[in-house]
Amino acid sequence: MIPKKYAHILFSIILSAIMSFIISGVATFKAVGLEPHFFSIWMGSWLASWLVAFPSVTFIAPLAKRMVMVLVTK
């Protein structure tokens, strides 16, 4: 098991991987259609997207949490 102190990093890895996977798949499909090499093109797009998404989520998630706490009532 992973120690709890690394939960925010694990959260960022999982969230950024899933979101970039889905979004890059949609964007790749819109760009090239369902062609024979679609999956390999998608995986290349996903890797590039994830390399941007992971650090973005890591630094943006705490800011987003604070913004939510300001906007909601107890």
WOLINPE-V83235 format. One record per backbone hydrogen bond with DSSP energy under -0.5 kcal/mol. NH is the residue of the N-H (numbers start at 1). CO is the residue of the C=O. E is the energy in kcal/mol with one decimal. If there is no record, write none. Layout:
{{NH	CO	E} {NH	CO	E}}
This chain:
{{6	3	-2.0} {7	4	-2.1} {10	6	-2.3} {11	7	-2.8} {12	8	-1.9} {13	9	-2.4} {14	10	-2.7} {15	11	-2.8} {16	12	-2.2} {17	13	-2.1} {18	14	-2.4} {19	15	-2.6} {20	16	-2.2} {21	17	-1.8} {22	18	-2.3} {23	19	-2.6} {24	20	-2.4} {25	21	-1.6} {26	22	-2.2} {27	23	-2.7} {28	24	-2.6} {29	25	-2.3} {30	26	-2.4} {31	27	-1.9} {32	28	-2.9} {33	28	-0.6} {33	29	-1.9} {35	33	-1.7} {38	35	-2.1} {41	37	-2.3} {42	38	-2.9} {43	39	-2.5} {44	40	-1.8} {45	41	-2.3} {46	42	-3.2} {47	43	-2.3} {48	44	-1.9} {49	45	-2.5} {50	46	-3.2} {51	47	-2.0} {52	48	-0.8} {52	49	-0.7} {53	49	-3.0} {54	50	-2.7} {56	52	-1.5} {57	53	-3.1} {58	54	-2.3} {59	55	-1.8} {60	56	-2.6} {61	57	-2.4} {63	59	-0.6} {64	60	-2.8} {65	61	-2.5} {66	62	-2.1} {67	63	-2.4} {68	64	-2.3} {69	65	-2.2} {70	66	-1.6} {71	67	-1.5} {72	68	-1.7}}
